């Protein structure tokens, strides 16, 4: 299922490239919408375990997911 995560601290294409380079091998194609505020990260998530892992890895990179 495709999930849209709103995130803090993504400010530019370099941030987007860091996320993609760090996480695409594990989570597949990641799209980042730099036009929205807060920024959106769009990724295919298979289950709750993978979603939790994605959020944890984003946080480790310094990008906090905003919970609804």
PDB file of N, CA, C and O in Angstrom:
ATOM      1  N   UNK A   1       0.843  -1.160   0.000  1.00  0.00           N
ATOM      2  CA  UNK A   1       0.000   0.000   0.000  1.00  0.00           C
ATOM      3  C   UNK A   1       0.901   1.240   0.000  1.00  0.00           C
ATOM      4  O   UNK A   1       1.901   1.295   0.715  1.00  0.00           O
ATOM      5  N   UNK A   2       0.534   2.212  -0.799  1.00  0.00           N
ATOM      6  CA  UNK A   2       1.281   3.463  -0.855  1.00  0.00           C
ATOM      7  C   UNK A   2       0.912   4.328   0.345  1.00  0.00           C
ATOM      8  O   UNK A   2      -0.264   4.570   0.615  1.00  0.00           O
ATOM      9  N   UNK A   3       1.943   4.794   1.064  1.00  0.00           N
ATOM     10  CA  UNK A   3       1.717   5.641   2.241  1.00  0.00           C
ATOM     11  C   UNK A   3       2.399   6.982   2.029  1.00  0.00           C
ATOM     12  O   UNK A   3       3.510   7.053   1.505  1.00  0.00           O
ATOM     13  N   UNK A   4       1.723   8.040   2.441  1.00  0.00           N
ATOM     14  CA  UNK A   4       2.277   9.396   2.427  1.00  0.00           C
ATOM     15  C   UNK A   4       2.600   9.774   3.869  1.00  0.00           C
ATOM     16  O   UNK A   4       1.723   9.787   4.733  1.00  0.00           O
ATOM     17  N   UNK A   5       3.861  10.078   4.110  1.00  0.00           N
ATOM     18  CA  UNK A   5       4.285  10.504   5.436  1.00  0.00           C
ATOM     19  C   UNK A   5       4.646  11.974   5.383  1.00  0.00           C
ATOM     20  O   UNK A   5       5.446  12.388   4.544  1.00  0.00           O
ATOM     21  N   UNK A   6       4.065  12.765   6.268  1.00  0.00           N
ATOM     22  CA  UNK A   6       4.448  14.167   6.401  1.00  0.00           C
ATOM     23  C   UNK A   6       5.676  14.210   7.307  1.00  0.00           C
ATOM     24  O   UNK A   6       5.735  13.517   8.322  1.00  0.00           O
ATOM     25  N   UNK A   7       6.658  15.035   6.926  1.00  0.00           N
ATOM     26  CA  UNK A   7       7.914  15.030   7.661  1.00  0.00           C
ATOM     27  C   UNK A   7       8.416  16.439   7.964  1.00  0.00           C
ATOM     28  O   UNK A   7       8.136  17.395   7.239  1.00  0.00           O
ATOM     29  N   UNK A   8       9.153  16.531   9.040  1.00  0.00           N
ATOM     30  CA  UNK A   8       9.861  17.757   9.406  1.00  0.00           C
ATOM     31  C   UNK A   8      11.300  17.661   8.922  1.00  0.00           C
ATOM     32  O   UNK A   8      11.820  16.568   8.693  1.00  0.00           O
ATOM     33  N   UNK A   9      11.932  18.808   8.772  1.00  0.00           N
ATOM     34  CA  UNK A   9      13.368  18.932   8.533  1.00  0.00           C
ATOM     35  C   UNK A   9      13.831  18.630   7.116  1.00  0.00           C
ATOM     36  O   UNK A   9      15.036  18.684   6.868  1.00  0.00           O
ATOM     37  N   UNK A  10      12.961  18.320   6.182  1.00  0.00           N
ATOM     38  CA  UNK A  10      13.387  18.194   4.791  1.00  0.00           C
ATOM     39  C   UNK A  10      13.304  19.589   4.196  1.00  0.00           C
ATOM     40  O   UNK A  10      12.226  20.177   4.113  1.00  0.00           O
ATOM     41  N   UNK A  11      14.454  20.115   3.781  1.00  0.00           N
ATOM     42  CA  UNK A  11      14.457  21.494   3.311  1.00  0.00           C
ATOM     43  C   UNK A  11      14.867  21.649   1.854  1.00  0.00           C
ATOM     44  O   UNK A  11      14.613  22.693   1.254  1.00  0.00           O
ATOM     45  N   UNK A  12      15.505  20.619   1.265  1.00  0.00           N
ATOM     46  CA  UNK A  12      16.027  20.811  -0.088  1.00  0.00           C
ATOM     47  C   UNK A  12      16.232  19.469  -0.787  1.00  0.00           C
ATOM     48  O   UNK A  12      15.986  18.408  -0.213  1.00  0.00           O
ATOM     49  N   UNK A  13      16.683  19.539  -2.024  1.00  0.00           N
ATOM     50  CA  UNK A  13      16.928  18.331  -2.820  1.00  0.00           C
ATOM     51  C   UNK A  13      18.027  17.467  -2.207  1.00  0.00           C
ATOM     52  O   UNK A  13      18.015  16.247  -2.365  1.00  0.00           O
ATOM     53  N   UNK A  14      18.975  18.091  -1.510  1.00  0.00           N
ATOM     54  CA  UNK A  14      20.036  17.304  -0.866  1.00  0.00           C
ATOM     55  C   UNK A  14      19.468  16.404   0.230  1.00  0.00           C
ATOM     56  O   UNK A  14      19.915  15.269   0.395  1.00  0.00           O
ATOM     57  N   UNK A  15      18.492  16.902   0.973  1.00  0.00           N
ATOM     58  CA  UNK A  15      17.815  16.082   1.981  1.00  0.00           C
ATOM     59  C   UNK A  15      17.093  14.913   1.306  1.00  0.00           C
ATOM     60  O   UNK A  15      17.178  13.770   1.756  1.00  0.00           O
ATOM     61  N   UNK A  16      16.389  15.219   0.229  1.00  0.00           N
ATOM     62  CA  UNK A  16      15.666  14.185  -0.507  1.00  0.00           C
ATOM     63  C   UNK A  16      16.628  13.129  -1.032  1.00  0.00           C
ATOM     64  O   UNK A  16      16.346  11.934  -0.945  1.00  0.00           O
ATOM     65  N   UNK A  17      17.756  13.558  -1.572  1.00  0.00           N
ATOM     66  CA  UNK A  17      18.744  12.615  -2.100  1.00  0.00           C
ATOM     67  C   UNK A  17      19.342  11.749  -0.999  1.00  0.00           C
ATOM     68  O   UNK A  17      19.610  10.569  -1.223  1.00  0.00           O
ATOM     69  N   UNK A  18      19.556  12.315   0.188  1.00  0.00           N
ATOM     70  CA  UNK A  18      20.060  11.546   1.322  1.00  0.00           C
ATOM     71  C   UNK A  18      19.078  10.441   1.703  1.00  0.00           C
ATOM     72  O   UNK A  18      19.476   9.296   1.921  1.00  0.00           O
ATOM     73  N   UNK A  19      17.797  10.789   1.782  1.00  0.00           N
ATOM     74  CA  UNK A  19      16.774   9.798   2.130  1.00  0.00           C
ATOM     75  C   UNK A  19      16.745   8.684   1.084  1.00  0.00           C
ATOM     76  O   UNK A  19      16.740   7.503   1.431  1.00  0.00           O
ATOM     77  N   UNK A  20      16.727   9.060  -0.188  1.00  0.00           N
ATOM     78  CA  UNK A  20      16.682   8.058  -1.247  1.00  0.00           C
ATOM     79  C   UNK A  20      17.910   7.165  -1.227  1.00  0.00           C
ATOM     80  O   UNK A  20      17.783   5.943  -1.303  1.00  0.00           O
ATOM     81  N   UNK A  21      19.091   7.749  -1.126  1.00  0.00           N
ATOM     82  CA  UNK A  21      20.331   6.968  -1.136  1.00  0.00           C
ATOM     83  C   UNK A  21      20.406   6.023   0.060  1.00  0.00           C
ATOM     84  O   UNK A  21      20.930   4.915  -0.051  1.00  0.00           O
ATOM     85  N   UNK A  22      19.885   6.461   1.197  1.00  0.00           N
ATOM     86  CA  UNK A  22      19.971   5.663   2.419  1.00  0.00           C
ATOM     87  C   UNK A  22      18.917   4.572   2.509  1.00  0.00           C
ATOM     88  O   UNK A  22      19.179   3.512   3.078  1.00  0.00           O
ATOM     89  N   UNK A  23      17.724   4.809   1.956  1.00  0.00           N
ATOM     90  CA  UNK A  23      16.593   3.917   2.242  1.00  0.00           C
ATOM     91  C   UNK A  23      16.012   3.170   1.048  1.00  0.00           C
ATOM     92  O   UNK A  23      15.269   2.209   1.246  1.00  0.00           O
ATOM     93  N   UNK A  24      16.322   3.573  -0.189  1.00  0.00           N
ATOM     94  CA  UNK A  24      15.673   2.917  -1.331  1.00  0.00           C
ATOM     95  C   UNK A  24      16.065   1.456  -1.485  1.00  0.00           C
ATOM     96  O   UNK A  24      15.252   0.661  -1.957  1.00  0.00           O
ATOM     97  N   UNK A  25      17.274   1.073  -1.106  1.00  0.00           N
ATOM     98  CA  UNK A  25      17.649  -0.337  -1.210  1.00  0.00           C
ATOM     99  C   UNK A  25      16.754  -1.211  -0.335  1.00  0.00           C
ATOM    100  O   UNK A  25      16.440  -2.345  -0.698  1.00  0.00           O
ATOM    101  N   UNK A  26      16.350  -0.687   0.803  1.00  0.00           N
ATOM    102  CA  UNK A  26      15.536  -1.463   1.745  1.00  0.00           C
ATOM    103  C   UNK A  26      14.036  -1.331   1.502  1.00  0.00           C
ATOM    104  O   UNK A  26      13.288  -2.293   1.674  1.00  0.00           O
ATOM    105  N   UNK A  27      13.593  -0.118   1.095  1.00  0.00           N
ATOM    106  CA  UNK A  27      12.156   0.157   1.017  1.00  0.00           C
ATOM    107  C   UNK A  27      11.635   0.361  -0.405  1.00  0.00           C
ATOM    108  O   UNK A  27      10.443   0.605  -0.591  1.00  0.00           O
ATOM    109  N   UNK A  28      12.506   0.266  -1.410  1.00  0.00           N
ATOM    110  CA  UNK A  28      12.059   0.457  -2.791  1.00  0.00           C
ATOM    111  C   UNK A  28      11.990   1.933  -3.150  1.00  0.00           C
ATOM    112  O   UNK A  28      12.540   2.784  -2.449  1.00  0.00           O
ATOM    113  N   UNK A  29      11.310   2.223  -4.248  1.00  0.00           N
ATOM    114  CA  UNK A  29      11.233   3.585  -4.774  1.00  0.00           C
ATOM    115  C   UNK A  29      10.585   4.521  -3.759  1.00  0.00           C
ATOM    116  O   UNK A  29       9.504   4.241  -3.242  1.00  0.00           O
ATOM    117  N   UNK A  30      11.258   5.630  -3.483  1.00  0.00           N
ATOM    118  CA  UNK A  30      10.755   6.640  -2.560  1.00  0.00           C
ATOM    119  C   UNK A  30      10.591   7.941  -3.330  1.00  0.00           C
ATOM    120  O   UNK A  30      11.513   8.393  -4.009  1.00  0.00           O
ATOM    121  N   UNK A  31       9.417   8.534  -3.219  1.00  0.00           N
ATOM    122  CA  UNK A  31       9.164   9.832  -3.844  1.00  0.00           C
ATOM    123  C   UNK A  31       9.057  10.872  -2.734  1.00  0.00           C
ATOM    124  O   UNK A  31       8.477  10.616  -1.679  1.00  0.00           O
ATOM    125  N   UNK A  32       9.623  12.043  -2.987  1.00  0.00           N
ATOM    126  CA  UNK A  32       9.594  13.114  -1.994  1.00  0.00           C
ATOM    127  C   UNK A  32       9.049  14.370  -2.654  1.00  0.00           C
ATOM    128  O   UNK A  32       9.599  14.864  -3.639  1.00  0.00           O
ATOM    129  N   UNK A  33       7.956  14.876  -2.091  1.00  0.00           N
ATOM    130  CA  UNK A  33       7.318  16.078  -2.620  1.00  0.00           C
ATOM    131  C   UNK A  33       7.852  17.283  -1.858  1.00  0.00           C
ATOM    132  O   UNK A  33       7.503  17.503  -0.698  1.00  0.00           O
ATOM    133  N   UNK A  34       8.705  18.060  -2.523  1.00  0.00           N
ATOM    134  CA  UNK A  34       9.287  19.245  -1.904  1.00  0.00           C
ATOM    135  C   UNK A  34       8.397  20.476  -2.049  1.00  0.00           C
ATOM    136  O   UNK A  34       8.726  21.547  -1.539  1.00  0.00           O
ATOM    137  N   UNK A  35       7.264  20.322  -2.747  1.00  0.00           N
ATOM    138  CA  UNK A  35       6.362  21.456  -2.996  1.00  0.00           C
ATOM    139  C   UNK A  35       5.371  21.687  -1.857  1.00  0.00           C
ATOM    140  O   UNK A  35       4.771  22.758  -1.772  1.00  0.00           O
ATOM    141  N   UNK A  36       5.194  20.705  -0.990  1.00  0.00           N
ATOM    142  CA  UNK A  36       4.222  20.823   0.098  1.00  0.00           C
ATOM    143  C   UNK A  36       4.912  21.292   1.372  1.00  0.00           C
ATOM    144  O   UNK A  36       6.136  21.234   1.493  1.00  0.00           O
ATOM    145  N   UNK A  37       4.109  21.752   2.311  1.00  0.00           N
ATOM    146  CA  UNK A  37       4.638  22.108   3.612  1.00  0.00           C
ATOM    147  C   UNK A  37       3.665  21.630   4.667  1.00  0.00           C
ATOM    148  O   UNK A  37       2.576  22.198   4.740  1.00  0.00           O
ATOM    149  N   UNK A  38       3.958  20.633   5.496  1.00  0.00           N
ATOM    150  CA  UNK A  38       5.244  19.946   5.563  1.00  0.00           C
ATOM    151  C   UNK A  38       5.480  19.063   4.339  1.00  0.00           C
ATOM    152  O   UNK A  38       4.544  18.715   3.619  1.00  0.00           O
ATOM    153  N   UNK A  39       6.739  18.710   4.118  1.00  0.00           N
ATOM    154  CA  UNK A  39       7.119  17.882   2.978  1.00  0.00           C
ATOM    155  C   UNK A  39       6.517  16.486   3.127  1.00  0.00           C
ATOM    156  O   UNK A  39       6.274  16.018   4.240  1.00  0.00           O
ATOM    157  N   UNK A  40       6.279  15.826   1.983  1.00  0.00           N
ATOM    158  CA  UNK A  40       5.706  14.468   1.984  1.00  0.00           C
ATOM    159  C   UNK A  40       6.697  13.477   1.408  1.00  0.00           C
ATOM    160  O   UNK A  40       7.349  13.733   0.396  1.00  0.00           O
ATOM    161  N   UNK A  41       6.792  12.337   2.077  1.00  0.00           N
ATOM    162  CA  UNK A  41       7.584  11.212   1.594  1.00  0.00           C
ATOM    163  C   UNK A  41       6.594  10.106   1.263  1.00  0.00           C
ATOM    164  O   UNK A  41       5.797   9.699   2.110  1.00  0.00           O
ATOM    165  N   UNK A  42       6.649   9.621   0.021  1.00  0.00           N
ATOM    166  CA  UNK A  42       5.700   8.617  -0.458  1.00  0.00           C
ATOM    167  C   UNK A  42       6.453   7.326  -0.715  1.00  0.00           C
ATOM    168  O   UNK A  42       7.432   7.304  -1.460  1.00  0.00           O
ATOM    169  N   UNK A  43       5.989   6.246  -0.090  1.00  0.00           N
ATOM    170  CA  UNK A  43       6.689   4.959  -0.170  1.00  0.00           C
ATOM    171  C   UNK A  43       5.678   3.825  -0.106  1.00  0.00           C
ATOM    172  O   UNK A  43       4.618   3.960   0.504  1.00  0.00           O
ATOM    173  N   UNK A  44       6.015   2.702  -0.742  1.00  0.00           N
ATOM    174  CA  UNK A  44       5.192   1.492  -0.665  1.00  0.00           C
ATOM    175  C   UNK A  44       5.516   0.767   0.642  1.00  0.00           C
ATOM    176  O   UNK A  44       6.661   0.379   0.874  1.00  0.00           O
ATOM    177  N   UNK A  45       4.508   0.586   1.492  1.00  0.00           N
ATOM    178  CA  UNK A  45       4.677  -0.085   2.778  1.00  0.00           C
ATOM    179  C   UNK A  45       3.829  -1.354   2.758  1.00  0.00           C
ATOM    180  O   UNK A  45       2.647  -1.318   2.416  1.00  0.00           O
ATOM    181  N   UNK A  46       4.448  -2.477   3.130  1.00  0.00           N
ATOM    182  CA  UNK A  46       3.745  -3.767   3.081  1.00  0.00           C
ATOM    183  C   UNK A  46       2.927  -4.059   4.334  1.00  0.00           C
ATOM    184  O   UNK A  46       1.833  -4.617   4.254  1.00  0.00           O
ATOM    185  N   UNK A  47       3.469  -3.674   5.504  1.00  0.00           N
ATOM    186  CA  UNK A  47       2.783  -4.008   6.753  1.00  0.00           C
ATOM    187  C   UNK A  47       3.217  -3.047   7.859  1.00  0.00           C
ATOM    188  O   UNK A  47       4.066  -2.181   7.649  1.00  0.00           O
ATOM    189  N   UNK A  48       2.618  -3.216   9.038  1.00  0.00           N
ATOM    190  CA  UNK A  48       2.908  -2.322  10.162  1.00  0.00           C
ATOM    191  C   UNK A  48       4.357  -2.412  10.615  1.00  0.00           C
ATOM    192  O   UNK A  48       4.934  -1.411  11.040  1.00  0.00           O
ATOM    193  N   UNK A  49       4.954  -3.601  10.531  1.00  0.00           N
ATOM    194  CA  UNK A  49       6.346  -3.773  10.921  1.00  0.00           C
ATOM    195  C   UNK A  49       7.255  -2.950  10.021  1.00  0.00           C
ATOM    196  O   UNK A  49       8.157  -2.264  10.501  1.00  0.00           O
ATOM    197  N   UNK A  50       7.015  -3.020   8.714  1.00  0.00           N
ATOM    198  CA  UNK A  50       7.827  -2.249   7.781  1.00  0.00           C
ATOM    199  C   UNK A  50       7.610  -0.748   7.978  1.00  0.00           C
ATOM    200  O   UNK A  50       8.553   0.036   7.866  1.00  0.00           O
ATOM    201  N   UNK A  51       6.382  -0.350   8.268  1.00  0.00           N
ATOM    202  CA  UNK A  51       6.090   1.066   8.524  1.00  0.00           C
ATOM    203  C   UNK A  51       6.866   1.565   9.739  1.00  0.00           C
ATOM    204  O   UNK A  51       7.449   2.649   9.701  1.00  0.00           O
ATOM    205  N   UNK A  52       6.877   0.788  10.805  1.00  0.00           N
ATOM    206  CA  UNK A  52       7.620   1.162  12.010  1.00  0.00           C
ATOM    207  C   UNK A  52       9.109   1.273  11.718  1.00  0.00           C
ATOM    208  O   UNK A  52       9.769   2.197  12.194  1.00  0.00           O
ATOM    209  N   UNK A  53       9.635   0.347  10.946  1.00  0.00           N
ATOM    210  CA  UNK A  53      11.051   0.365  10.584  1.00  0.00           C
ATOM    211  C   UNK A  53      11.388   1.600   9.739  1.00  0.00           C
ATOM    212  O   UNK A  53      12.435   2.219   9.927  1.00  0.00           O
ATOM    213  N   UNK A  54      10.500   1.949   8.815  1.00  0.00           N
ATOM    214  CA  UNK A  54      10.712   3.126   7.976  1.00  0.00           C
ATOM    215  C   UNK A  54      10.761   4.391   8.834  1.00  0.00           C
ATOM    216  O   UNK A  54      11.647   5.228   8.668  1.00  0.00           O
ATOM    217  N   UNK A  55       9.806   4.521   9.746  1.00  0.00           N
ATOM    218  CA  UNK A  55       9.765   5.696  10.626  1.00  0.00           C
ATOM    219  C   UNK A  55      11.028   5.772  11.479  1.00  0.00           C
ATOM    220  O   UNK A  55      11.583   6.854  11.667  1.00  0.00           O
ATOM    221  N   UNK A  56      11.480   4.644  11.989  1.00  0.00           N
ATOM    222  CA  UNK A  56      12.676   4.595  12.819  1.00  0.00           C
ATOM    223  C   UNK A  56      13.908   5.017  12.014  1.00  0.00           C
ATOM    224  O   UNK A  56      14.738   5.781  12.506  1.00  0.00           O
ATOM    225  N   UNK A  57      14.028   4.529  10.796  1.00  0.00           N
ATOM    226  CA  UNK A  57      15.184   4.863   9.973  1.00  0.00           C
ATOM    227  C   UNK A  57      15.153   6.323   9.517  1.00  0.00           C
ATOM    228  O   UNK A  57      16.199   6.962   9.413  1.00  0.00           O
ATOM    229  N   UNK A  58      13.961   6.848   9.247  1.00  0.00           N
ATOM    230  CA  UNK A  58      13.851   8.269   8.910  1.00  0.00           C
ATOM    231  C   UNK A  58      14.312   9.120  10.094  1.00  0.00           C
ATOM    232  O   UNK A  58      15.038  10.098   9.914  1.00  0.00           O
ATOM    233  N   UNK A  59      13.892   8.750  11.293  1.00  0.00           N
ATOM    234  CA  UNK A  59      14.285   9.479  12.497  1.00  0.00           C
ATOM    235  C   UNK A  59      15.795   9.419  12.698  1.00  0.00           C
ATOM    236  O   UNK A  59      16.410  10.414  13.084  1.00  0.00           O
ATOM    237  N   UNK A  60      16.394   8.260  12.439  1.00  0.00           N
ATOM    238  CA  UNK A  60      17.843   8.108  12.581  1.00  0.00           C
ATOM    239  C   UNK A  60      18.592   9.024  11.618  1.00  0.00           C
ATOM    240  O   UNK A  60      19.704   9.462  11.913  1.00  0.00           O
ATOM    241  N   UNK A  61      17.984   9.314  10.465  1.00  0.00           N
ATOM    242  CA  UNK A  61      18.587  10.236   9.500  1.00  0.00           C
ATOM    243  C   UNK A  61      18.353  11.700   9.873  1.00  0.00           C
ATOM    244  O   UNK A  61      18.948  12.599   9.277  1.00  0.00           O
ATOM    245  N   UNK A  62      17.481  11.940  10.869  1.00  0.00           N
ATOM    246  CA  UNK A  62      17.213  13.296  11.317  1.00  0.00           C
ATOM    247  C   UNK A  62      15.923  13.894  10.755  1.00  0.00           C
ATOM    248  O   UNK A  62      15.706  15.103  10.837  1.00  0.00           O
ATOM    249  N   UNK A  63      15.067  13.040  10.183  1.00  0.00           N
ATOM    250  CA  UNK A  63      13.801  13.511   9.601  1.00  0.00           C
ATOM    251  C   UNK A  63      12.647  12.885  10.366  1.00  0.00           C
ATOM    252  O   UNK A  63      12.379  11.691  10.236  1.00  0.00           O
ATOM    253  N   UNK A  64      11.967  13.698  11.165  1.00  0.00           N
ATOM    254  CA  UNK A  64      10.893  13.220  12.013  1.00  0.00           C
ATOM    255  C   UNK A  64       9.588  13.119  11.250  1.00  0.00           C
ATOM    256  O   UNK A  64       9.180  14.074  10.588  1.00  0.00           O
ATOM    257  N   UNK A  65       8.927  11.972  11.336  1.00  0.00           N
ATOM    258  CA  UNK A  65       7.596  11.785  10.753  1.00  0.00           C
ATOM    259  C   UNK A  65       6.582  12.465  11.680  1.00  0.00           C
ATOM    260  O   UNK A  65       6.615  12.281  12.896  1.00  0.00           O
ATOM    261  N   UNK A  66       5.689  13.246  11.087  1.00  0.00           N
ATOM    262  CA  UNK A  66       4.623  13.917  11.830  1.00  0.00           C
ATOM    263  C   UNK A  66       3.438  12.969  11.898  1.00  0.00           C
ATOM    264  O   UNK A  66       2.873  12.593  10.871  1.00  0.00           O
ATOM    265  N   UNK A  67       3.069  12.587  13.102  1.00  0.00           N
ATOM    266  CA  UNK A  67       1.937  11.681  13.299  1.00  0.00           C
ATOM    267  C   UNK A  67       0.635  12.447  13.171  1.00  0.00           C
ATOM    268  O   UNK A  67       0.522  13.582  13.633  1.00  0.00           O
ATOM    269  N   UNK A  68      -0.350  11.819  12.538  1.00  0.00           N
ATOM    270  CA  UNK A  68      -1.666  12.463  12.376  1.00  0.00           C
ATOM    271  C   UNK A  68      -2.422  12.501  13.678  1.00  0.00           C
ATOM    272  O   UNK A  68      -3.543  13.006  13.726  1.00  0.00           O
TER     273      UNK A  68
END
